[in-house]
Amino acid sequence: MTLFEDLKWRGLIKDVAGEEADLQKTLDGPSFAFYWGTDPTADSLHLGHYSSLCMAKRLANAGHHPVLLCGGATGRIGDPRPTAEREIISEETVNNNINGIRNQIKALVPQAELVDNYDWMKDYTFLNFLRDIGKYINVNYMLDKDIIRRRLETGITFAEFAYMLLQGYDFLHLFETKNCIMQVAGSDQWGNITTGVDLIRKVLDKTAYAFTMPLILDQTGKKFGKSEGNALWLDKAKTSPYAIYQHLINSDDSKVLEYLKVFTFLSKEEIEKIYAEQTEHPETRIAQKTLAWEVVKDIHGKDEADNAVMVSQKLFAGDFKGLSVNDIMAGLGGVPSFEYKEELALIDVLVNNKIASSKREAREFITGKAVSLNGDVVTDENMVITKAMALEGKVLIFRRGKKKYFIGKV
């Protein structure tokens, strides 16, 4: 398939500025420069950004030149959110965040040229910006943008309202200085993207191209994003590689084909073969396992991906030896937990924390060797469970039977 055909098959083209035939001709034509940008709202990107970085890598692998922008200027303002104004972050925090994000982008898309819009905005006076740029964009045009309309009822500050002018100018600036003829972004950026396309047409009398990707949602309809409270960070100090692996291996069957197309670089033939096997033998979860391994491999390397598989297998077997508490907690996310304050005999721990319904039932579990602590079977009902037994001094992992886990947090 051509690049355009591959992107269409993967469902990665949503909205197109201009005619789709022109976009196809450009994508499948000679090498060109394109840009994608993000604001430094945190010191790490997350899995929601990863689909955009995959897109940048796909275009780069096809021979096109990625110019990836980290918005030191726009990050000082904040892109309008659908429901409320973003919190202004300090310049020191912005700069720290930029450093973290740039390192991640360079590692994931080594072909990228990294730019910061603060470099061309810091000396641009407000009066000159209004004269040079503001006069080309009609207020009615701005009010018609979806994100602005949604905020009018609750109120929107002038700083947020003007954000689309800043991002539109970024496209114009990069078109002039880097010959960036195309912008790619998530569909929530459509209003900002088309502002840039219009500026290029009005100021330079030239044609720019742009398209958006659909936002990637989980099975509940939420974005993979920081603002949604479910961020999976690309910095492994914030989210372990195993936590990403565990999240993806639990992908819903209704979403896993979409995720394979968006988050992996497997070919159409490979993905269709995997999904056919999944459909025939869903109990293998081959699609989820492949997705999780491929993503962790691309973000953190093959060794981390292989380690995530090993951690998953050990947790399934109830073997916690050699595993970090972070990996254990990622693997056992959602299981019942309780605070462990008072050191008690095993039988009382089981009953008090509803691991067993009664002392009689607790004794049956214990004598039947169906209770384990931190991976080791325990058979003495009077054994005192001390805080010193906690893994890394943090958690006690109880298992009843083969699948029922309970976490005591010290």
N, C-alpha and C positions, 0 to 999 in steps of 0.2 A: 504493500500500500504506500501511497504518497504520504507525506507528513499531514496534509490536510485530511486525507481519508482516515488516517490513524486517529487523529484528534477527534474527528466526528464519531468514529466507532467507539471511542472511549467516552463519549458524551461530554467532552471538555470544551465545546464551543456553545455558548448560550446566546448572548447578544452580540451583534456585529454592527460596527459603525460603517454605513455604506452598504454596498452590495456584497453578498457572500461570494459571488464569483470573483470579485476583485481580491477578496481576502485569500481565496484559494490560489489564485494566480501568484500572489505575493509570497505566501507561505511555501509554495512549491517552486518558486523561482530562485534567482540568484541570492547570494548571501546579503543580509541586511541587519541593521542594529535595531533592537527592541528594548523596551524597559518595563520593569516591574518595580513597585516601591512598597515600602512598609514604614510605618512610624515606630519609633523606639519607645513604646509604652511599657516595655519590660526589658530585662537584661537577657532574655532568651526568646527565640521564636518557639512556636508550639506546632502541634500536628495540623492545626488549621492552616498554618502558613505552608506546611510541607507540600500540599497539593500544588501551590503556586511555584514553589522551588522545583518540583518535578516538571512542571510545564516549562520553566526556564531551561532546565536541563534537556528536555525533549527538543526544544528549538535549537539549543546550542549543539546537541548531537547531530542535528540536521544541517549544521554549518552556519547558523545565524549567530550574531554577536549579542550576548546578554549584557545590558547595562542595568545593574541592580542598585536601587536607590534606598538609602536609609535616611528618613526625613528628619534631620536635625532642626530644620526650620518648621515644617508642618507639625512635628512632634511637640513643639513648644505651644501650639495652639490646640490641636486635637480635632480629629475628624468627627463631625457630628454623629452621635449615636441616635438610634431610633427613638429612645425614650427619655434620655436625660443628658445633661452636659457632662463632658469628660472632666475629670479632675486635672488641673494644671500641675505638671510635674516640674521640679526644679531643673535648672540648666545643668547642674552637676549630675543629677540623675539621668537626664537625657544623654549626656556625653558618656556616662558609664554604660548605659543601655546600648548605645551605638557600638561601642567597642565589642560588647558581647555578641551582638547580632552580626556584625561584619565578619567576625571570626567564623561563625556558623555558616553564613552564606558562602564564604570562600571555601570552606571545607566541602560543602555539598555541591556547589557549582563552581569548580575551580576555573572554568573559562570566563567567569564573570568579571566585568569591570565595575568596581564599586564607586559610587558617588554619594554625595551628601548635599541636599538642597540648601543647607545653611551656607555653603560656600558661595552660592550666587545670590542668596537673599540677604545676607548680613549687612551689606552696604547699599542695598536698594532702598532708597527713601520712600516713605509712605506717599508723599506727593507725586513722585515720579512713577510709582507703581499704579496709582490711580489714573494718572495721565496716559501711561503707556498701555496698561492692561484693562483697567476698570472701565474705560470708555467703550470697549468692544463688547462687553457683556451686559445685556439688558436685565434689569431687575425682574421683570416678568418672566424671563427665561429661567432665572435662578429659582423663583418661587414655584415654578412648574416642576422642579425636580422632586422626585418622590420623597427623599430623605428630608428635604426642607418642608414640604407640605405636611409631613407627619409630625413635625416639631412645632408648627405654627400655633397649634392650640395650647400647648404647654409652655411655649416660649423658647426662643433661640437667641443667643447673643450675637452681636455683630461679628465677633471673632470667628465663631463657628460658621456663621452665614457666609463669611468671606473665604472659608477654607477652600471651596471649590475653585476660586480664582487662583489661589496659591498652587494647587495641584495642576490646574489647567496650565499655569505658567511653567511648571516643571516640564510638561510635555513640549511646550513651545521652545523652552531653553535647550532641552536635550535634542530636539529636532534640528535646531540651528547649530549647536556646538558638537554634537556626537552623531549627527545624521540618523537619529533614532526615528524611524518612520512608523513605528508601531508601539502601542502600549497594550499590555495584557494585565488583567486583574480579576478579582472576584466580582460577582454580579452586583454586590452591594456598592461597588465603586462606579457604577455606570454613569451617574450624573457627573462625577468629577472627570471621568474619561472623555465624555462627549464635549465637555467644556474645553478641554485641551484640543480636541479635534477641530472645534469651531474657531478657537483662537488661531491655530495654525492656518486655517483657511482665510480668516479675516485679515490677519497681520501679514502673512507671507504669500497669500494666494496660492497655497500648495495643499496637496492632499496627504493626509495622514491616515493610518489604519489603526483599528483597535478591535479587540473582542474581549468578552468576559467569559469566565468559567463559572459553572453553577457552584453555589456554596455547598460544601460537603456537610451533610447532616448525619446524626446518628439515628437509630431506629425510633427515637422519641421525637425527632424533628428539631433537635438542638444542634447548633453549630459546634464544631471542634474549636472552641475559643476560650480565651481567658475571661471575657466578660460573662460567659455562660457558666463559669464555675467548674468546668470539666476539662481544663487545659491539661494536655500531655506535653510537657516541655521537651525541647530537643536537647537541652543541657542535661546531661545525665546526673549532675549533682542535684538537680531539681526533680527530675523524673528518671528513675532507673531504666536502662534498656529493657529489663524484664517487665517493668510496669507497662511499657508500650506494647511489648509482646503479649502480655496477659490481656490487655484491653482489646487488641486486635484479634486475638485467638477466640475471644468471646463475641465477636461480631455476629450480628443476627444474620440468619440465612438469607433474609430478604435484602440485605445490604452488601453481602460479601462480594458478589460479582462486580458491583459498582466500585467497591474499594480496590479490587484487583486491577481494574482498568485505570483508576485514577492514581493509586499510590505505588504501583509497581511498573517495571520496565519490561515485564514479560510480553512476549508477542501475542497477537490475536490467537494464533494456533495453540500456543501454550496455555493461555487462559481458558480457551474453550475446552481443551482437553481436561484441564483440572476441574472445571465446573461440571463437565459431563460425568466425571468420576464421582464428584460430590453428589450430584443428583441421583446417581445409581446407588451409591453407598454413603448416605449422609452421616452415618455413625463414625466414619473415618475423620470427618471435618478437615479433609485435605485442603479445601479452599482456604479455611481460616488459618491453618498451620502454615500454608505457603505464604499467604498475605503477611502474617506476623513476622515470619523469618525474613522475607524479602525487605520489608520496611526497616526492621532493626539492622539488617546487614547494610542497607544503603546509608542509614543515618550514623550508625556507630561501628560498622565493620563486621566482617564475617565471624571473628572470634566472639564478639558480644552476642551475635545472633545465635551461634552454637551454644554459648553459655546459657542464653535464655531458654533454649530447648532443654538443656540439662536441668535447669532450675525447675522448669515445668514438670519434668518427669519425676524429679525427687519429691516435689510437693504432692504430686498425685499418689506417690508411694508412701507419703507420710514421713519421709526422711529429711530432717532439717539440718543435718550435719553439714557444715561448710557453707550454709546459706546466710546471707545478711538478713537482719530484721526487715529492712526496706523491701527486699525481694519477697520475703515471707508475707508481709502485710499486703504487698501488691497481689500476690497469688491468692490470698485469703480475703480479699476485699469483700465486704458485705456479710461476712459470717458474724454470728452473735458475739458480742464482746461485753466485758464487765470490768469494773475497777477492782483490783486486788489490793486491799489495804491490810486486812487482818489475816495473819498466818494461821491456817486451819489444817485439820486432818483431811486427807484426800476425800473421804466419804462426805464430809461436811461441805467441802468445796463443790462437789458434784451436785448436792441437793440445793445448797443455798443459791447457786447460779443456774439452776434449772437445766443442768446437763443430765440429771436424772430426776424423776418425779418424786422419788421417795428413797429412804435408806435401803429398803428392801430391793428396789430396782437397781440402786447404785451397787449394792453387793453382788447382784447377778452380773452386772457389767464387769465389775472388777474380777470376780472369780472366773468369769468366762474369758478373761484376757482381752476384753473389748475396749479398755481404756488405756490411752497412752498420753504421756506428758513430754512435750518437745521431741516426739518421735520414738520414745522408749516406752514399752508396755510397763504399766505399774500394777502390782497385784496386792499391795499392802494397803488396806483401807484406812489404817491408822497413821500412815506416813504423813508427816507434816510437810505441807507445801510451803517452802520458804521463798522469800523474795530473791534470795541469792540464786535460786534455780532459774530465774528469768533469763532468757536469751538477751545478751548485751545489756542486762539489767533492766530490760524494758517490758518484755512480754512472756507470758506462759501460754504455750499452745497445747490445748487439750483436744484429743480426738476420741470420739465415741463411735465404735464400729469402724466402717471403712471410709465414710464420707462426712460425718457430722463433726465439724470443727467449732471450737469455742476459744476465744482469746481473752486471757486475763491481762489487763494492762496495769503494770506496777507503777 
